[in-house]
Amino acid sequence: MKKYVLTGAPCSGKTSVINELKKRGYNVLDEVARDYLEKRKELGLKDMYLCSIDEKEDAEKRMYEIQLEKETELEEKCTGKNDKIFLDRSLIDGVAYHLHFSGRLPEYIHEKLSGRYEGVFLFDRLPIVNDCIRKEGINESQEIHNMLKKTYSFYNYRTIKVPVKSIEERTDYILDYIGKFEAKK
């Protein structure tokens, strides 16, 4: 089972490509963090931007646990089927966000993160579209992009840059890259 990560700053088009991959019949894991934050909002809980560092760290830990659960469930479900899984963010994104908010590595990581993913596609940024969940401005978006790149590098991943193109072209770009990479093996 080969897991490929789609990552990047908020509003970089990852979810649109994940939806296109889903449409094309690939196994995908939707963004766990967004789902978690939407559920918090539905329950009337405090906006993450208004939370203390401790509250943010607790939320980041919970999102990490859910991400690990969902990745494991999808791997088990897909055993023997299509050998590719595409993730809208990964465990390492959780680490990067934790670093972004607290400035230190989280203490709760016990999984081996190096070598866990076959490839990591880092999306170039698009214009920010704020919604009720994502509220980052241009500067914070760039900081998150840089932190993601740095954190993946820390775990020995080389990120593959996905340039700004249409959804279909970005999807084709990723699939073509994987096809060429697999052909070399």
N, C-alpha and C positions, 0 to 999 in steps of 0.2 A: 504494500500500500504506500503510495507516494503522496505526501501532503505538500501542497503549494500554498503559500501565504500571499494574500493581497493586502498590502499595508500602505500607509501614507497618512498625511495630515487629514484632519476633518475636511469633508467636502472635496475630496480629491477624485471621486468617481468610483471607488472600490465597490460599493454596493450595487451600482448600476452594472458593472461588469460581472459581479457575482450573480445577479439576476439573469444576465445574458447567458452565462455558463449553465445556470439552472435550466433555462429555456432550451439549451442545446443538449440537455440530458446528462450533464456532469453532476457528480456528488458535491454538494456545497454545504458549508456551515455559515449561516448568517451571523452578523456581528452580535456577539453575546453582550458586550457592554451597552450597546444602544438599547437592546431589549430590556436589560436590567434597569437602565436609567428611565426608560418609558414606564416600566412597572412602578418604580419609585414615585414618579410623577402622578400616576393613576391613584396610588395610595395616599397621595397628599403629603408625602415626605419632603423634607427640606431639599431645595435645589443644591446640587453638589457644589456649586460655586459659592454657596453661603455656608458650607460645612467647615468645621475645624479640620486641621491637618489629621488629627486622630480619626475623625469620622470619614474623611476621604480615604485614609489608609485602610480602614475597616471595609469600606465599599470596594476598594481596589482588590483587597484580599478575597472578598466574596466573588467578585467578577472573575478573578483568576481561577477560583475553585470551580465555578460554573463552566468556564472555558475548558478546563481540563476534563470535566465530566462529559461535556458535549463532544469534544474531540474523541474521547475514548469510545463513547456510544456510536459515533459515526464510523469510526474504524471497525468496530465489531459488526455493525450493520452492513458495511460495504465489503467485508471479507469475501473474496471469490468473485466479486463483481468488477466493474470498471476499477482499474488500479489507481485512479487519481481522485484526490479530494482537494477541493479549493476552499480555503478558509478566508473569511472576511475578518482579518486580524488574527492574532495568535496569542499564546501565552507570553511571548516576548513583548508584544504590544502592551500588555498589562504591566510588565516590568518597566517599560519606557514611560508609561503614564505615571506610574508610582514615582519614578525618578523625577519626572517633570514637576509633580506636585510637592514632593518631600525633599528632593535632592539626595536621596540615599537609596541603595538597593533594598528591596523588601526582604524581610527575614523569613517569610513563609515559603520560600521556594525550596522544594526538595526534589523536584524533577530534574532530570538531565535535559537541558535545553539545547545544548550544542548537538547538531546532527539529528534533531527531531524532525526537521522539515527538509524536503528535497530542494525547494527553491523559494526565494523570497522576491516578490515583485513590488518595488517601491514606486508608487504613483506620483507623478509630477502634480503639483498643486493646481487647483482650479480656483476661480473666484469664490470667496466665502459666501455661503448662504446660511444665515443664522436661523435656527428654529427653536422650538421649546426645549430641545435636548442639547444641541451643539451651539455654544455661544462664544466660541473663540473668535478673536479678531485676527487681522492679518499677521501681526507680530507673533502672537501666541501660536498661530497655526504654523508659522515658519519654525518656531522653537520646537514644537512637537515633531515636525518633519525631521529636523536635525537630530532630536533625541532618539527617534525611531531608528534612523540610519546608524547612529552611534551605538545604540543598544544591540541591534542585530550584529554589528561588527564585533562588539564585545563578546558575543556568543559564537563568533567565527562564521558568520554568514556574509556572503557577498550579496548585496542587493542588486537586482536587475531593474534598471530604470525603465518605467513605463511612461512614454511621452504623452502629451496631451493630443488626443485624437478622438474620433467618434467612439461610442461604446462598442460598436461592432469591430472597428479597427483595433481598439485596445485589446479586445477579446482575442481577435485573430493574432495579434502581436504576441500575446502570452502563449497561445496554443502553438504557434509557429516556433517560438523560442524553445518550448518544451520538446517539440518534435525534433528539432535540430539537435538539441542537447542529448536526447535519448538515442538518436541515430548515431552519435559519436561513441556511445558506450559499447 
